[in-house]
Amino acid sequence: MRRLAVLALPVAALALLAAGLAQGSRTAPALTGPCAKGNLKLVHDGALTIGTDNPAFPPWFDGVEKKGSTFKTSNPYSGKGYESAVAYAVASQLGFKRSQVTWTPVAFLRSFAPGNKPFDFYLAQVSFKPIRAKAVSFSSSYYFVNQAVVGLKGTKITKVKSVAGLKPFTFGVPLGTTSYDYVVRYIKPNSQPKVYDTLNDAVTALKNKQIDGLVVDFPSTGYITAVQVPNSTVVGRLPSKTNEHFGMVFQKGNPLVACVNKALAALTKNGTLKKYERQYLAGSGPLLK
C-alpha cells in the first residue's frame, strides 16, 4: 500500500521530496518510541534547551551578533555555523520545531563540571575525555578534531615545518582544554605553556606578543587569523595523535543521550554532518611533520 501511494504522487512532488531528503534532517522523519518528543526527559516540557559558551565564535556559530542578544559575537539562533546547524538538525530529528529550541549561555568549564545542568545538551567544542565523563554523559562524536598552531606573521615560529621545531617556543592555551594536553604530551616545549581562563584571553596574549604560538582546534583558526588577530597566520595543523572528538554534554545518566546518538547516526548516514562540515569548516593549512 505504501509503495503504491508513493508511485501515485505527482512527478513534481517526488522531485520536491527527493530534494528535501538530499538536504538532510529538515525533512527526515522524527524519532519514535522512547525517543518520541513526548517521551523525552527535558529541562522544560515541550522545549529543547541547548547550552553553549558565550561569546559564541565562528565558524561554530554564525558570525553576525544579533542586536540585544544575550550571546556575543555570533547568534546561535541563526542556524548557521557548524554547531548551530548540527544542533537544529538534531532538534528536528527529535521532533522539535525551530521555535521550540532555546539557547542558554553556560561557561565552557561549567558544562562538564559536576552538578545539575540548566540545559538538555551542550555543545561548544567539548572534547570527550574519560575524566570529564565521570561527571557528565557525552554523545557520540559530531566532529573529529585536529589541533593547530597560530603565530604572528613574520615571527620565527611561522618558519617551523615540524612538531620537533616547536620546542623552543612559548605557547598559550585556554584552561581545561585538550590543546593543553596536546602541547605538554606531544610538543613538549622547553617552557611550560601559559594557561588562560578563556580563549579570548589566550588570543589577546598572542596579539600582545606574550606568547609565540596559540594552540586551538583547527577550524577556530579561521576566525582568529581573519578577524581577531589579522596579522597572524596558521603555522600548521598538528598530527592527530588520538581519536579526539567533540561530543554533546548531558546531565550524567540522562536517557536523552541515547536518542541524540540515534539522531547523530541518522545525520551521519544521510550525509548531513558531512555537508555542514564542508560548508562551515572547510579550510586547509600545512601539516606539521
C-alpha positions, 0 to 999 in steps of 0.5 A: 500500500505504501509503495503504491501511494508513493508511485501515485504522487505527482512527478513534481512532488517526488522531485520536491521530496527527493530534494528535501531528503538530499538536504538532510534532517529538515525533512527526515522523519522524527524519532519514535518510541522512547525517543518520541518528543513526548517521551523525552526527559527535558529541562522544560516540557515541550522545549529543547534547551541547548547550552553553549559558551558565550561569546559564541565564535565562528565558524561554530556559530554564525558570525553576525551578533544579533542586536540585544542578544544575550550571546556575543559575537555570533547568534546561535539562533541563526542556524548557521555555523557548524554547531548551530546547524548540527544542533537544529538538525538534531532538534528536528530529528527529535521532533522539535520545531525551530521555535521550540529550541532555546539557547542558554549561555553556560561557561565552557568549564561549567558544562562538564563540571559536576552538578545539575545542568540548566540545559538538555545538551551542550555543545561548544567544542567539548572534547570527550575525555574519560575524566570529564565523563565521570561527571557528565554523559557525552554523545557520540562524536559530531566532529573529529578534531585536529589541533593547530598552531597560530603565530604572528606573521613574520615571527620565527615560529611561522618558519617551523615545518615540524612538531620537533621545531616547536620546542623552543617556543612559548605557547598559550592555551585556554584552561581545561582544554585538550590543546593543553594536553596536546602541547605538554604530551606531544610538543613538549616545549622547553617552557611550560605553556601559559594557561588562560581562563578563556580563549579570548584571553589566550588570543589577546596574549598572542596579539600582545606578543606574550606568547609565540604560538596559540594552540586551538582546534583547527577550524577556530583558526579561521576566525582568529587569523581573519578577524581577531588577530589579522596579522597572524597566520596558521603555522600548521595543523598538528598530527592527530595523535588520538581519536579526539572528538567533540561530543554533546554534554548531558546531565550524567545518566540522562536517557536523552543521550541515547536518542541524540546518538540515534539522531547523530547516526541518522545525520551521519548516514544521510550525509548531513554532518558531512555537508555542514562540515564542508560548508562551515569548516572547510579550510586547509593549512600545512601539516606539521611533520 
